[in-house]
Amino acid sequence: METFFVSYTSHDRTWAEWIAWTLEEAGHSVIIQEWDFRPGGNFVLDMQRAIQKSDRTIAVLSPHFLQAKYTQSEWASAFAQDPQSIERKLIPIRVADCKPDGLLKTIAYVDLVGCSQIDATEKLRQMLHDRAKPCQAPAFPGVGNIHQDASIAPDFPGDRNLDTPAPATSLSLGVYGWDGPQTDPPPIVERDWRRYCDRDSRTVPTPDQWESELFADLKQAKQKLAETSTCRAIELSGNRPLTMTLAIGATFPAVAGYQLRLQQMTDNQPALWHLAQPSEARLRVCRQQGTEGDNLIFAINICIATGENHINSAWEEIQEFYADHTDQFTGLVYVEPEAGAGPNAIQSGGDALALALHAKALIRQYRRQYKAQQLHLILACPAGFALSLGQQLNAVGKIMAYERTENGSYQVSVRLRTG
């Protein structure tokens, strides 16, 4: 794997960070000012070391980049190392409408202008190859070529309103916690984690088990899928704890172009949820408690309905858990869907994605409001929502995810480092 240095202006920081994140998700190393130039350092020397250490330089092209003065020396250094572009030391990536001139005009660039996130992710991955042959056969150009549309995931700096064709094929991953395999034929890649779980006693993996075993095992599964095909559409099967499903989603993030889907009971019938196109569903903050402090509980109840006299068992259990641990937690935020919680609150993958996107925005908002260093996440939701939320949890800080115990309390299971 290679090391990249990303050259950009402050106007294009979101693009630079998205590019860096996507490349690191693909296994490469990236040096970027926003993440790697720390207070107390010497900017010029840091820049020199970054350029010397990098195999290639990425120039984030925009009108601001072309007009900036300090970026000229950054891309010029890479150009001087490879003036004939034989090793492709300099890779321009155009993120806004502009026309490179001078020496930059002679270098072919990757054009992300007008791309959906999935197309942009694929272009970044393909730019590293000697050929750009696609992983799937081209669509037949004659009559009858019909595409099913799917929307892009959030946090992509481009146009969020662009549609992109849904993948024609997908890979399959089975992860088993509560039960064993139930699909025929079996998934391409399987992970049997039943020894860590027991449904009756509500036994789930501990944070230490995740750190020492399960995350490494999940990354091996991810690598095996990547070796099978470059396709990033994955169908997930198996029954497992919600926290396990959340961690799977976080391992296959939407920001890296992964499109996940899974079987989910909907109106007492199994349905395949595509986590691709968000609906109009939203969450509402129902209750808040506590004060500013390091540890904030953020609880999301989707599937447990409010009964008579506005009594909700999920809220009662969460509030009791918070009250019993005021020495550990400084605040509590409790949210439900605007349309109300209940078994049928989510009807599709589109609902799951829409609520996951809003949950991420609320997590960021209340984390800042409560000045929390660590967020403690409690979920009462369908697996499809947990998977979608995991896919969206990038750049929201440290998260501890909790599983419900057999006595109605909560136990911490997995620690997510989202950046």
Buried (B, 14 or more C-beta within 10 A) or exposed (E): EEBBBBBBBEBBBBBBBBBBBBBBBBEBBBBBBEBBBEEEEEEEEBBEBBBEEBBBBBBBBBBBBBEBEEBBEBBBBBBEEBEEEEEBBBBBBBBBEBEBEEBBEEBEBBBBBEBBBBBBBBBBBBBBEEEEEEEEEEEEEEEEEEEEEBBBBBBBBBEBEBEBBBBEEBBBBBBBBBEEEEEEEEBBBBBEBBEBBEBEEBBBBBEEBBEEEBBEEBEEBBEBBBEEBBBBBBBBBBBBBBBBBBBBBBBBBBBBBBBBBBBBEBEEEEBEBBBBBBBEBBBEEBBEBBEEEEBBBBBBBBBBBBEEEEEBBBBEBBBEBBEEBEEEBBBBBBBBBEBEBBBEBBBBBBBBBBBBBBBBBBBBEBBEEBEBEBBBBBBBBBBBBBBBBBBBBBEBBBBBBBBBBEEBBBBBBBBBEBE
